[in-house]
Amino acid sequence: MHTIFVVGTAGSGKSLLTSRLVPWFSDKGGYTITVNLDPGSVNLPYEPDVDVRNYIDIQTIMDSYQLGPNGALILSSDMIATRLTELQNEIDSLNPDYAIIDTPGQMELFAYRASGPFVVKDLRCEGRAVLFLFDATLVSTPINFVSIALLAASIQLRLGIPQIPILSKRDLVGDTWK
């Protein structure tokens, strides 16, 4: 199994791209599954084959630990690492050629806390890569582009695996890009 982690700033289109990659890989003859690693997601444009929300519930965390939404997201992000065995067993039971991992909306929760690199390193697979989404609406000015490019470089260093840059939301910037 090959694993593709979809990473990017909040709202960059990670979940939408995840939903579009499955039929693309299927058309090429690969059996592909989706894995939702965002315990805070409410609506997804796909039905996850493996879903962290089956193990981690944001509302329960907020109530149990008397946390607000941000604190609950931080704690739940760290809790993903404690559920890696269950997630791995679910993935293995499906025996996919590719697993597309939809990471949390706030990428810093995945990339900069210890749990994210742990999941990337310890998830059993033959090969892994990151698709880093450059949101065209954010990188339409030079300073924003450089800022997001530096963020992408930081994520690549932090996760330590190959990374492919993807320009998302190109259709939303109009004719300013020629």
Buried (B, 14 or more C-beta within 10 A) or exposed (E): BBBBBBBBBEBBBBBBBBBEBBEEBEEEEEEBBBBBBBBBBEEBEBEBBBBBBBBBBBEEBBEEEEBEEEEBBBBBBBBBBEBBEEBBEBBEEBEBBBBBBBBBBBBBBBBBBEBBBBBBEEBEBEEBBBBBBBBBEBBBEEEBBEEBBEBBEEBBEBBEBEBEBBEBBEEEBEEEEE
